[in-house]
Amino acid sequence: MPENLNDCLIVGAGPAGMTAALYLARFKRRVLLVDSGAPRAAWIPTSHNIPFFAEGIGGPDLLARQRASLDHYGIVIRHGEVTALQRGPQGFTARIESGSDVTEVTARRVLLATGAVDVEPDLPDLPDAVRRGLVRYCPICDGYEARGRSIAVMGHGARGLGEAGFIARTYSDRVTLLTLGTRLDEEQRALAARDGVEVVEDPISGLDIAEGRVAALRAGGREHRFEVLYSALGLTYRSGLGRALGAGHDEKGALVVDGHNQTSVKGLYAAGDIVRGLDQIVVAMGHAAVAATHIHNRCELPTEDEEGG
C-alpha cells in the first residue's frame, strides 16, 4: 500500500461530511476532507429541527460550530473540487483541482457528501432568491414558525402540489400554489381543492421586496401578497462522481444506498442530501455516523468484490 494512502476521502464539508470526519477522526483514521466551499446548509437562515437549539440555529453558525469541533482533532478542510474519481485495486484515486493547482490522492474508501442544489425559481430580476434567503425551501424545517400565515408555494407537477398540500394540511389554511405558468389537469385541480389550496397559474410578471422577503407578486394582472413564500421546484443532485463510477441512483439522480450508506459501488459511500430520502440535517448526520462506523470496521479489509473480500 502507498504510504500516503488515506483511510477515507470525504468529498463535501457540509453537516454530513463534517460529521463523518469527526467520527473517523475519533476512530483514529487518516481522513482527507475536501470541500469546494458551497454547502447548501449555508443558505439556511434558521433551522428549528436540530435538537438542543430551541430558538433555532442558522446554517452558517452550525457549519462554524462543526468546523471548530474538527479543529480539536486536527482535521483541516482542504479547499478544492474533486473533478474525477477512479476505482482501482488499491482503492480510489481522486483528482483535486484548486485554481491552477491539480493533485491526485488515494484512499481505501470514499464518502460522497456533495449534497444538492435547489432549483431557483425564475423570478423577474431576482435570479438567486433561494440563495439570498428571500424564498424558503424547507417547510419541514420552519413550517411550524409559519403556522397560520398566508403562504405561497412556487412549483408545478406532483412536487409543487404535494408540498402545497402538506403545508395546508399541517400548518395553515391560507395556502396558494403558484404554478409559474404551468396548467394543472383536472385531477390535480381536484387534489388542490380537497386540501383547500388556491391555485394561480399565470406566470409571475413582477414582485416587490420588503424587509428581506418577497412581499408581493404580480401575476395575470393581479397583485398577490403573502407572508411566507416557498420554492418547491426540486433539486439538482451533485451525484456525478458516484454515477460516473456506476453507482445506483433514482430517476432524479439521487444515489441509492444500503443499510450502511454504501452505494452499489463497494467502498463508495454517500450521506446527506445526495442520498434518496428525507433532506434534513439530522438525517444527513445520521447517514454520516452510519457510514463512518462501517468504513472504520471495514477499512483494512478488501471490498466485497475485490480479491479476498
N, C-alpha and C positions, 0 to 999 in steps of 0.2 A: 504494500500500500504506500502511496506517496506520503511524505512527511507532512505536507500541507493539506492533507485531506480533512475536510470538516466533517463532523458527525452529522450536521444538518445545516442546510442553507434554507433560510426563511426569506421569502420574497414578499415584501409588504410590511410596513410598520404601523398598521392601524391597531385597533384593540385586539384583534385575533393574533396578528403577528407578534406583537409585543408580549401578549400572554404566553404564547408558545415559547418565546425566547426566555421569559422568566422561568418557566418550568424546566426547560432544558439546562439553563444555567445552574439551577438548583440541583439538577441531576449530574452536575459537573461535566456536561457535554461541551464539546467545541462547536460553537454556534457562530454562523455568519448571518447577520440581519441586514438586508439590503432594501432600501426604500427610495422611490422616485420623488417623494415629497408632496403627494396629492391624496392623502387619505380622505375618504368620504366622510368620516366622522368629524373632520374639521369643519364641515358645513353646519353642524348641529348647533343651533342657538342654545337650546336647553333640552335635555332629556330627563324625564321623570321616572323612567322604568329601570333605573340602575339602583339596586339595593344600597341602603345606607346614605343616599343623597335625597332626603325627603323634600328638599326645596329645589331639587333638580341640579344638573351639572351640565355645563356647556361642553361641546366636543373638544375645543382647543384646551380647556382646563383638564379634561380627562386624559387627553394624549400627553400633556405635560407631566401629569402625575405618573403615568405609566413610564415615560422616559426616565423620570427621576428614580423610579424603583429599579430600572435596569442599570442605572449608573452604579448602584450599590454592588452589583455583581460584575462590574467591568465590561458590560455589553455596550458596544459602540454601534450606533446605527450608521451603516455605510451608505452614503448618498450615491445613487446611480440607478440605472434601469437595466434589468435583466432582459436582454433582447433575444437571447437564444438559449435553449436548454436541450441537451442531448443526454441520452442514457447509454452507458457502456458497461463493460464487465466489472469495473471498479466503482460503479455508482453513477453519479451525474456530473456533467460538466456544464457550467453556465458562463455565458458571455455577459459581462457587465460593462455598460457604457456610461461614462460621466463626462459630459463635454467631449473633448477630443481624446480623453483617456479611455482605453479599452483594455480590459483584463479578463482572464479566464480563471475560474475557481472550480474546485471539485468538492463533492460532498457525497456521503453514503446515502443520505436521504434528503428529500426536498419537501418543504411545506409551502404551498401557494396560499398566500393571504392577500391577494391583489385586489379583492373586492369588486365593486361595480360602480358605474356612473349613472346617475339619474338622467333620463331623457328630459332635456329642458323644454318647457312649453314655448311655442312660437308666439311671443307677445310683442306688440309694436314697440320698437325702440328699447326693448328690455331682453337682451339675449341670454342673460345669466341670472334669472330671477331666483332659481333654487340655490345657486352658489352664494348669492348675496343675502340669503335668508328672507327674501321678500315673499317667497312662496314656501309653504311647508310641504314635507313629503312623507311624514310618518304619523298617521293618526293613532297608531298603537302607542307611540312614544308620548304624544302630547294631546291626544284627543280628549282626555279627561279634563284638561285645563280649558278646553274649548267647549265644554258641555253647555248646552242651552243657547249657544250663539248662532248667528246666521253664518252658515258655512257653505262655501262653494268648492266643488271638486272639478278640476280640469282633466278630462280623459274621455276615451271612447272605447267601444267594444266591451267585452266582458270585464276587463280590468277596471275601467272607469266606472261602469255600472256597479260592479261588485264593491268598490271602495265607497262609492256614494251610499249604497245600501247599508254597508257596515256602519258608517257614521250615523246614518238616520236611525238605525235600529239600536245603536249603542249610546249616542251622545246628544243628539239634537233632532228636533222635529222641523228644523228650518234648514234643509239641505237642498242645494241646486247643483245639478250636473251640467257643466259647460262642455259640450262635445266638440267645440272648436271647428264647427262646420260639417261635422260628420252626422249623418242622419241615422236615427235608431229605427230598427224594424218594429213591427207590431208587438212581437213577443218581448222585446227589450222595453218598449213603452209600458207594457203591462207590468213588468217587474218594477220599473221605476214608480209607477202609480201605486203598486202594492206597498212599497216602502215609504210612500209619501214624498218622493224625490221630485222636485220640479226640474224640468229639462229646458235648457237653452241651446238650440242647435246652430245658431248663427255664429260666424267667425267673430273673434274679438277685433274691433277696429280701433280701440283706444283705451287708455287707462290712466288713472291718477295714483300717484304715490304720496302717502302721508304717514308721518311718524313711523317710518321703517317698514311699511307694509303696503300692499296694493289695496287702496281704499275703495276704488270704483272701477268698473269695467263698462265699456260701451260695446254693445253687440246688437245688430239688427235695428239700429236707430234708437235703442233704449239704453238707459243707464241702469246698471245693477250694482248695488252696494252690499258688501259682505264684511263681516268682522274677521273671518279666517278664510284663507284660500289654500287649498291643497292641490298638488300635482299628482296625477295617477297615470302617467304616461309610460311607466315601465322603466326598466334598467338595461344598460349595456354592460354585460359581464366581461371583466378583464380576465378571461379564461384562455386566451390564445396560446400561452405557453403549455398549458395542460392539453389542450386539444391538438396542438402540433405533435405531441407525443402519443396521441391516440387515446387519451383519457375519455371515458364515457361522459356524456353530457345530455341535457334535455334539449328540447327544440328551441329554447331561448338562449342556450349557451352556458347555462349554469352547470357546474360539474356535479356528477353523481358520485357519492362516496359510500363506503361500507360503515359498519358499526365502530370502526377505529378511525374514521375520517380518512381512510386511504382510498385513492381513486382506483380505477381499473388498471392503472399502470403501477405495478408493485414498487414500493419505495417512494412513490409520489403521493403526498397528502394534500388536503385542501381544507381551509377553515374560513368561516366568516361569510360575507355576502356573496362570494364566488360560488358557494355551495347552494344547491337547490334546497329551498326551505324558507323558514321564517327569518327575515332580515332584521335581527335585533342584536344589540351589542352584547347582552348577556349570553345569547345563543352563540355568537361568534367566539366569546371567551370559553364557553363550554366546548365547542369544537376544538379549540386550540389545546385545551387541557387534555382532552381525549387523545388527540393526535400526538402531542408531545410525549405523553406517557408510553404510547405504543412505539414511537420512534426510539425512545430510550431502551425499552425492553428488547427491541429487535436490532439495535444498532450494529453490533458486531457480526450479526448473522447475515448470510446471503438472503436476498429476497426470495419469495416462494418460487419464482420462475427462473432463478439462476441455479447453476450447478451447486449442489449441496444444500439448496434451500428446502 
